[in-house]
Amino acid sequence: MRILVAGATGVIGRPLLHLLTHGGHEVVALTRSHRPVPGATSVVADAMDRAGLLAAVDGLQVDAVVHQLTALKKVPTRESLMATTNALRDAGTANLLGVARATGAGRFVSQSFYGGYGYRDLGTVPLTEDAPFGETAGPFPRTVAAMRAAEEQIFSADGIDGISLRYGGLYGPGAVDGMLEALRRRRLPIARGGVAPWTYVEDAAAATVAALEHGRGGQAYNICDDEAASWLDVVAETARVFEAPAPMVVPGWVVRLVAPYAGALMTRTSMRLSTDKAKDELGWRPSVPGYREGLARTRELASRGA
């Protein structure tokens, strides 16, 4: 396939580009930079500038579009810091669907996030994709609404098989950089709290390829490790593996006071996700069972300069 990837230089985009090119696919990278993207043909445009974006792809033909755009380098402290990512999920998705129509793409794969199930305690039974998603009656309604808007758009797009991948919290090469910087500066207070699904970034990339090749249009797929874990467990293990200072453990109310969004995500949001659907329909499996193995692999890759 010839695939246009928005976000090809991001945390997921880099391993995704590698997997696609080594799998025989041709990649067109949508980028705002004029610097070449190794392994891909570049289209220079801003995904939020609809007119400029459509002009940039005029005459281009692709088979699929992948939306991996966010504006997140670390977990936001407040919901207001989600505004740009929310816009990319809502208006950005609309613009990229316009690209799909203009270029003849019949498939559209987009990233989503487990927070769309709700920022609250959802129990210990793993949630399937049939669980309510995008309900705005709870905390952070603008962020949840943006995730819902993205899925509604791609699932209802005429003539396009729209697929949404609901990732857990991302970790792995590139995804732990912000956490490590905060740990080394002793600026990462953490509290005991809920349990979250986690997704090793290379597995997120592999799931994207599997969705392009095997996913059913109009469907969402949970993509995460088999093992869920608390934020405290993951942050503490990151510090141990990378020999960084241990995180400061503080009461949950302190984290929620200074960082309302991150604090609620870490201490009041608790869920596990079932990935049976992705395993059955996409033929996808996580390459690591959980965060311990994933972080050990991340350190090994870093030590080799990979």
Backbone hydrogen bonds in HBPLUS format (Angstrom, degrees):
<---DONOR---> <-ACCEPTOR-->    atom                        ^
c    i                          cat <-CA-CA->   ^        H-A-AA   ^      H-
h    n   atom  resd res      DA  || num        DHA   H-A  angle D-A-AA Bond
n    s   type  num  typ     dist DA aas  dist angle  dist       angle   num
A0026-GLU N   A0001-MET O   2.90 MM  25  6.27 164.4  1.93 158.1 163.2     1
A0063-ASP N   A0002-ARG O   2.72 MM  61  5.28 160.6  1.75 147.1 154.1     2
A0064-ALA N   A0002-ARG O   3.36 MM  62  6.73 146.2  2.48 150.7 153.0     3
A0003-ILE N   A0026-GLU O   2.80 MM  23  6.15 165.8  1.82 169.5 171.4     4
A0028-VAL N   A0003-ILE O   2.80 MM  25  5.98 161.8  1.83 150.0 150.9     5
A0004-LEU N   A0064-ALA O   2.93 MM  60  6.32 164.0  1.96 158.8 157.2     6
A0066-VAL N   A0004-LEU O   2.81 MM  62  6.21 155.8  1.87 163.5 168.7     7
A0005-VAL N   A0028-VAL O   2.81 MM  23  6.17 155.1  1.87 156.0 163.9     8
A0030-LEU N   A0005-VAL O   2.95 MM  25  5.98 171.8  1.96 141.9 144.5     9
A0006-ALA N   A0066-VAL O   2.87 MM  60  6.03 178.7  1.87 167.5 167.5    10
A0068-GLN N   A0006-ALA O   2.81 MM  62  5.70 155.7  1.87 157.7 165.9    11
A0010-GLY N   A0007-GLY O   3.18 MM   3  5.36 166.2  2.20 113.0 115.2    12
A0014-ARG N   A0010-GLY O   3.02 MM   4  5.93 158.5  2.07 149.9 149.1    13
A0016-LEU N   A0012-ILE O   2.99 MM   4  6.04 153.0  2.06 154.0 162.5    14
A0017-LEU N   A0013-GLY O   2.81 MM   4  5.93 159.9  1.85 151.6 155.2    15
A0018-HIS N   A0014-ARG O   3.24 MM   4  6.51 161.6  2.27 147.2 151.8    16
A0019-LEU N   A0015-PRO O   2.97 MM   4  6.21 161.3  2.01 148.5 152.9    17
A0020-LEU N   A0016-LEU O   2.88 MM   4  6.08 163.3  1.91 156.5 161.3    18
A0021-THR N   A0017-LEU O   2.97 MM   4  6.11 173.6  1.98 155.7 157.4    19
A0022-HIS N   A0018-HIS O   3.04 MM   4  6.08 160.7  2.07 147.5 153.4    20
A0023-GLY N   A0019-LEU O   2.92 MM   4  5.90 121.3  2.27 133.6 148.0    21
A0023-GLY N   A0020-LEU O   3.11 MM   3  4.99 136.6  2.31  93.0 105.6    22
A0025-HIS N   A0020-LEU O   2.95 MM   5  5.24 154.5  2.02 160.1 151.9    23
A0024-GLY N   A0021-THR O   3.24 MM   3  5.33 162.7  2.27 104.9 107.7    24
A0041-THR N   A0027-VAL O   3.07 MM  14  6.46 162.4  2.10 155.6 155.2    25
A0029-ALA N   A0041-THR O   2.68 MM  12  6.01 151.9  1.75 158.5 167.3    26
A0043-VAL N   A0029-ALA O   2.83 MM  14  6.04 156.4  1.89 157.6 155.2    27
A0031-THR N   A0043-VAL O   2.94 MM  12  6.17 165.5  1.96 156.9 160.2    28
A0045-ALA N   A0031-THR O   2.88 MM  14  6.00 146.6  1.99 138.2 148.5    29
A0040-ALA N   A0037-VAL O   3.07 MM   3  5.65 150.1  2.16 149.1 146.8    30
A0049-ASP N   A0046-ASP O   2.97 MM   3  5.36 163.9  2.00 116.4 121.8    31
A0053-LEU N   A0049-ASP O   2.77 MM   4  5.84 155.2  1.84 158.0 166.4    32
A0054-LEU N   A0050-ARG O   2.94 MM   4  6.12 167.4  1.95 155.2 157.3    33
A0055-ALA N   A0051-ALA O   3.01 MM   4  6.18 152.2  2.09 145.7 153.9    34
A0056-ALA N   A0052-GLY O   2.97 MM   4  6.11 147.0  2.08 140.3 148.9    35
A0057-VAL N   A0053-LEU O   3.22 MM   4  6.55 137.7  2.41 144.2 154.4    36
A0058-ASP N   A0055-ALA O   3.31 MM   3  5.20 161.7  2.34 100.4 105.4    37
A0060-LEU N   A0057-VAL O   2.88 MM   3  5.23 164.6  1.91 134.3 137.2    38
A0062-VAL N   A0103-THR O   3.15 MM  41  5.66 156.1  2.21 132.7 137.9    39
A0106-GLY N   A0063-ASP O   3.03 MM  43  5.89 142.8  2.17 133.5 133.9    40
A0065-VAL N   A0107-ARG O   2.94 MM  42  6.38 151.2  2.02 145.6 153.3    41
A0109-VAL N   A0065-VAL O   2.96 MM  44  6.46 156.1  2.02 157.1 164.1    42
A0067-HIS N   A0109-VAL O   2.80 MM  42  6.22 162.2  1.83 158.2 164.3    43
A0111-GLN N   A0067-HIS O   3.11 MM  44  6.38 149.4  2.20 170.6 172.1    44
A0261-TYR N   A0077-THR O   2.77 MM 184  5.25 140.2  1.93 139.8 141.6    45
A0081-LEU N   A0078-ARG O   3.03 MM   3  5.63 148.4  2.13 114.0 122.2    46
A0082-MET N   A0079-GLU O   2.80 MM   3  5.23 161.9  1.83 117.2 122.8    47
A0083-ALA N   A0080-SER O   3.26 MM   3  5.56 165.6  2.29 110.5 113.4    48
A0086-ASN N   A0082-MET O   2.76 MM   4  5.92 159.9  1.80 163.0 170.2    49
A0087-ALA N   A0083-ALA O   2.94 MM   4  6.18 152.6  2.01 145.4 152.5    50
A0088-LEU N   A0084-THR O   2.97 MM   4  6.28 150.7  2.05 145.2 153.4    51
A0089-ARG N   A0085-THR O   2.96 MM   4  6.23 145.2  2.08 146.3 155.7    52
A0090-ASP N   A0086-ASN O   3.00 MM   4  6.24 139.1  2.17 143.3 154.3    53
A0091-ALA N   A0087-ALA O   2.94 MM   4  5.48 108.7  2.47 133.8 150.4    54
A0092-GLY N   A0087-ALA O   2.90 MM   5  6.21 164.0  1.93 149.6 151.4    55
A0094-ALA N   A0090-ASP O   3.18 MM   4  6.52 159.1  2.23 147.9 153.6    56
A0095-ASN N   A0091-ALA O   2.93 MM   4  6.23 156.0  1.99 151.0 157.3    57
A0096-LEU N   A0092-GLY O   2.95 MM   4  6.18 157.4  2.00 148.4 154.5    58
A0097-LEU N   A0093-THR O   2.85 MM   4  6.06 146.3  1.96 148.7 158.2    59
A0098-GLY N   A0094-ALA O   3.05 MM   4  6.34 142.6  2.20 138.2 148.3    60
A0099-VAL N   A0095-ASN O   3.05 MM   4  6.48 140.6  2.21 137.7 148.6    61
A0100-ALA N   A0096-LEU O   2.91 MM   4  6.24 153.8  1.98 143.3 150.1    62
A0101-ARG N   A0097-LEU O   2.97 MM   4  6.28 158.5  2.02 149.1 153.6    63
A0102-ALA N   A0098-GLY O   2.95 MM   4  6.12 158.2  1.99 144.0 150.6    64
A0103-THR N   A0099-VAL O   2.90 MM   4  6.01 143.8  2.03 151.2 159.9    65
A0105-ALA N   A0100-ALA O   2.87 MM   5  4.76 136.8  2.06 145.6 148.8    66
A0104-GLY N   A0101-ARG O   3.43 MM   3  5.27 158.3  2.48  97.0 103.2    67
A0161-ASP N   A0106-GLY O   2.86 MM  55  6.06 175.8  1.86 138.4 138.7    68
A0108-PHE N   A0161-ASP O   2.95 MM  53  6.04 160.1  1.99 148.7 143.9    69
A0163-ILE N   A0108-PHE O   2.82 MM  55  6.18 156.2  1.88 165.1 170.3    70
A0110-SER N   A0163-ILE O   2.90 MM  53  6.31 158.9  1.94 161.0 167.9    71
A0165-LEU N   A0110-SER O   2.88 MM  55  6.21 161.8  1.92 166.8 172.8    72
A0112-SER N   A0165-LEU O   2.63 MM  53  5.53 129.5  1.88 170.3 154.0    73
A0167-TYR N   A0112-SER O   3.24 MM  55  6.05 159.0  2.29 114.3 112.5    74
A0116-GLY N   A0113-PHE O   3.09 MM   3  6.05 170.8  2.10 127.0 129.9    75
A0114-TYR N   A0167-TYR O   2.91 MM  53  5.90 131.4  2.15 175.1 169.1    76
A0117-TYR N   A0114-TYR O   3.01 MM   3  5.89 171.1  2.02 126.3 129.1    77
A0118-GLY N   A0115-GLY O   2.90 MM   3  5.35 156.2  1.96 113.0 120.9    78
A0134-GLY N   A0116-GLY O   2.78 MM  18  5.05 173.1  1.79 148.5 147.1    79
A0270-SER N   A0120-ARG O   3.06 MM 150  6.15 165.4  2.08 119.8 119.5    80
A0122-LEU N   A0270-SER O   2.73 MM 148  5.81 175.9  1.74 162.5 164.1    81
A0127-LEU N   A0272-ARG O   2.80 MM 145  6.18 165.0  1.82 141.5 139.2    82
A0274-SER N   A0127-LEU O   2.81 MM 147  5.48 175.3  1.81 141.5 139.9    83
A0131-ALA N   A0128-THR O   3.13 MM   3  5.79 169.8  2.14 118.8 122.0    84
A0144-VAL N   A0140-PHE O   3.12 MM   4  6.40 165.3  2.14 157.7 162.2    85
A0145-ALA N   A0141-PRO O   2.81 MM   4  5.82 156.1  1.87 143.1 150.6    86
A0146-ALA N   A0142-ARG O   3.07 MM   4  6.22 146.6  2.18 138.4 146.1    87
A0147-MET N   A0143-THR O   3.27 MM   4  6.60 154.3  2.34 144.2 149.9    88
A0148-ARG N   A0144-VAL O   2.99 MM   4  6.30 157.2  2.05 151.2 157.9    89
A0149-ALA N   A0145-ALA O   2.80 MM   4  5.98 158.4  1.84 147.9 154.3    90
A0150-ALA N   A0146-ALA O   3.06 MM   4  6.26 156.6  2.12 145.7 150.8    91
A0151-GLU N   A0147-MET O   3.29 MM   4  6.55 166.2  2.31 146.4 149.1    92
A0152-GLU N   A0148-ARG O   2.88 MM   4  6.10 167.0  1.90 160.1 164.1    93
A0153-GLN N   A0149-ALA O   3.03 MM   4  6.13 159.2  2.08 147.6 152.6    94
A0154-ILE N   A0150-ALA O   3.12 MM   4  6.39 168.6  2.14 154.2 156.6    95
A0155-PHE N   A0151-GLU O   2.93 MM   4  5.91 157.8  1.98 153.3 159.2    96
A0156-SER N   A0152-GLU O   3.23 MM   4  6.13 140.7  2.39 136.8 145.0    97
A0160-ILE N   A0157-ALA O   3.34 MM   3  5.61 162.3  2.37 128.3 126.2    98
A0218-GLY N   A0162-GLY O   2.65 MM  56  5.27 146.9  1.76 140.6 151.6    99
A0164-SER N   A0219-GLN O   3.06 MM  55  6.47 160.7  2.10 145.9 152.0   100
A0221-TYR N   A0164-SER O   2.88 MM  57  6.36 145.7  2.00 156.6 167.9   101
A0166-ARG N   A0221-TYR O   2.81 MM  55  5.94 162.1  1.84 149.5 155.5   102
A0223-ILE N   A0166-ARG O   3.02 MM  57  5.84 166.5  2.04 139.1 136.6   103
A0169-GLY N   A0197-PRO O   2.93 MM  28  6.29 158.8  1.98 144.2 137.1   104
A0199-THR N   A0169-GLY O   2.83 MM  30  5.71 165.4  1.85 140.3 140.4   105
A0171-TYR N   A0199-THR O   3.15 MM  28  6.31 149.0  2.25 147.4 147.4   106
A0201-VAL N   A0171-TYR O   2.92 MM  30  5.96 152.2  2.00 162.4 169.6   107
A0175-ALA N   A0172-GLY O   2.93 MM   3  5.24 130.5  2.18 119.3 134.2   108
A0180-LEU N   A0176-VAL O   2.89 MM   4  6.08 161.9  1.92 157.0 161.8   109
A0181-GLU N   A0177-ASP O   2.98 MM   4  6.21 158.1  2.03 150.2 156.1   110
A0182-ALA N   A0178-GLY O   3.05 MM   4  6.27 160.8  2.09 147.1 151.8   111
A0183-LEU N   A0179-MET O   2.91 MM   4  6.16 156.0  1.97 149.1 156.3   112
A0184-ARG N   A0180-LEU O   2.90 MM   4  6.08 163.9  1.93 152.4 156.2   113
A0185-ARG N   A0181-GLU O   3.05 MM   4  6.24 138.5  2.22 140.5 151.4   114
A0187-ARG N   A0182-ALA O   2.76 MM   5  4.91 175.7  1.76 152.9 152.9   115
A0186-ARG N   A0183-LEU O   2.98 MM   3  4.83 153.9  2.05 100.1 107.9   116
A0190-ILE N   A0248-MET O   2.75 MM  58  5.99 161.6  1.78 172.0 175.7   117
A0250-VAL N   A0190-ILE O   2.85 MM  60  6.02 155.7  1.91 149.7 157.9   118
A0271-MET N   A0195-VAL O   2.78 MM  76  5.85 157.3  1.83 153.9 157.7   119
A0196-ALA N   A0229-ALA O   2.88 MM  33  5.49 173.3  1.89 130.4 132.7   120
A0229-ALA N   A0196-ALA O   3.01 MM  33  5.49 160.3  2.05 154.2 155.6   121
A0225-ASP N   A0198-TRP O   2.65 MM  27  5.70 170.3  1.66 174.7 171.1   122
A0203-ASP N   A0200-TYR O   2.85 MM   3  5.34 131.8  2.08 114.0 127.8   123
A0204-ALA N   A0200-TYR O   3.07 MM   4  6.46 145.5  2.19 147.8 158.2   124
A0205-ALA N   A0201-VAL O   3.01 MM   4  6.36 153.7  2.08 147.9 154.4   125
A0206-ALA N   A0202-GLU O   2.98 MM   4  6.20 155.5  2.05 137.6 144.4   126
A0207-ALA N   A0203-ASP O   2.87 MM   4  6.03 151.8  1.95 144.1 151.5   127
A0208-THR N   A0204-ALA O   3.08 MM   4  6.31 143.1  2.22 139.2 148.7   128
A0208-THR N   A0205-ALA O   3.13 MM   3  5.09 121.9  2.48  93.1 107.7   129
A0209-VAL N   A0205-ALA O   3.14 MM   4  6.54 154.6  2.21 149.9 155.6   130
A0210-ALA N   A0206-ALA O   2.98 MM   4  6.25 160.3  2.02 147.1 152.9   131
A0211-ALA N   A0207-ALA O   2.84 MM   4  6.04 149.6  1.93 143.8 152.0   132
A0212-LEU N   A0208-THR O   2.98 MM   4  6.23 153.4  2.05 145.6 152.6   133
A0213-GLU N   A0209-VAL O   3.03 MM   4  6.27 151.9  2.11 148.2 155.7   134
A0214-HIS N   A0210-ALA O   2.72 MM   4  5.67 152.3  1.80 149.4 157.2   135
A0215-GLY N   A0211-ALA O   2.94 MM   4  4.22 145.2  2.06 111.0 119.2   136
A0227-GLU N   A0289-PRO O   3.06 MM  62  6.14 135.1  2.27 165.1 173.8   137
A0234-VAL N   A0230-SER O   3.17 MM   4  6.50 162.1  2.20 149.1 153.1   138
A0235-VAL N   A0231-TRP O   2.85 MM   4  5.97 170.5  1.86 158.2 161.1   139
A0236-ALA N   A0232-LEU O   2.90 MM   4  5.88 163.5  1.93 147.9 153.4   140
A0237-GLU N   A0233-ASP O   3.00 MM   4  6.09 155.0  2.06 142.3 149.3   141
A0238-THR N   A0234-VAL O   2.92 MM   4  6.08 151.0  2.00 144.0 152.4   142
A0239-ALA N   A0235-VAL O   2.99 MM   4  6.28 159.3  2.03 150.3 155.1   143
A0240-ARG N   A0236-ALA O   3.00 MM   4  6.26 156.6  2.06 144.3 150.8   144
A0241-VAL N   A0237-GLU O   2.87 MM   4  6.00 172.8  1.87 155.6 157.1   145
A0242-PHE N   A0238-THR O   3.04 MM   4  6.07 160.4  2.08 148.9 154.1   146
A0244-ALA N   A0239-ALA O   2.83 MM   5  4.59 155.2  1.89 137.6 142.8   147
A0243-GLU N   A0240-ARG O   3.27 MM   3  5.05 160.3  2.31  98.8 104.1   148
A0254-VAL N   A0251-PRO O   3.06 MM   3  5.54 136.7  2.25 109.6 120.8   149
A0256-ARG N   A0252-GLY O   3.03 MM   4  6.30 165.2  2.05 155.9 160.3   150
A0257-LEU N   A0253-TRP O   2.94 MM   4  5.98 138.4  2.11 134.9 145.4   151
A0258-VAL N   A0254-VAL O   3.12 MM   4  6.41 165.4  2.15 155.3 156.8   152
A0259-ALA N   A0255-VAL O   2.76 MM   4  5.60 144.7  1.88 148.2 158.8   153
A0263-GLY N   A0259-ALA O   2.67 MM   4  5.50 156.8  1.73 159.5 167.6   154
A0264-ALA N   A0260-PRO O   3.07 MM   4  6.02 156.2  2.13 135.1 140.7   155
A0265-LEU N   A0261-TYR O   3.01 MM   4  6.24 159.7  2.05 152.6 158.7   156
A0266-MET N   A0262-ALA O   2.91 MM   4  6.06 152.6  1.98 148.0 155.3   157
A0267-THR N   A0263-GLY O   2.88 MM   4  5.86 156.8  1.93 149.6 155.6   158
A0268-ARG N   A0264-ALA O   3.02 MM   4  4.97 149.2  2.11 123.1 132.0   159
A0269-THR N   A0264-ALA O   3.04 MM   5  6.26 120.2  2.42 162.0 174.1   160
A0279-LYS N   A0275-THR O   3.02 MM   4  6.27 161.2  2.06 156.2 162.1   161
A0280-ASP N   A0276-ASP O   2.84 MM   4  6.00 158.5  1.88 151.7 157.5   162
A0281-GLU N   A0277-LYS O   2.83 MM   4  5.84 171.6  1.84 155.7 158.6   163
A0282-LEU N   A0278-ALA O   2.92 MM   4  5.10 144.7  2.05 125.0 136.2   164
A0294-GLY N   A0290-GLY O   3.07 MM   4  6.25 160.4  2.11 150.9 156.8   165
A0295-LEU N   A0291-TYR O   2.79 MM   4  5.79 159.7  1.83 149.4 153.3   166
A0296-ALA N   A0292-ARG O   3.02 MM   4  6.19 155.0  2.09 144.0 151.3   167
A0297-ARG N   A0293-GLU O   3.00 MM   4  6.21 154.4  2.06 145.2 151.7   168
A0298-THR N   A0294-GLY O   2.97 MM   4  6.18 150.5  2.05 139.7 148.4   169
A0299-ARG N   A0295-LEU O   2.96 MM   4  6.23 157.8  2.01 150.3 154.6   170
A0300-GLU N   A0296-ALA O   3.03 MM   4  6.25 155.9  2.09 143.3 150.3   171
A0301-LEU N   A0297-ARG O   2.89 MM   4  6.14 161.7  1.93 154.1 158.3   172
A0302-ALA N   A0298-THR O   2.95 MM   4  6.16 153.8  2.02 144.8 152.4   173
A0303-SER N   A0299-ARG O   2.89 MM   4  6.11 153.6  1.96 149.2 155.9   174
A0304-ARG N   A0300-GLU O   3.13 MM   4  6.40 135.1  2.34 139.9 151.3   175
A0304-ARG N   A0301-LEU O   3.21 MM   3  5.15 131.3  2.46  92.3 105.2   176
A0306-ALA N   A0301-LEU O   2.88 MM   5  5.11 152.4  1.95 158.6 154.6   177
A0305-GLY N   A0302-ALA O   3.07 MM   3  4.94 150.7  2.16  96.6 105.7   178
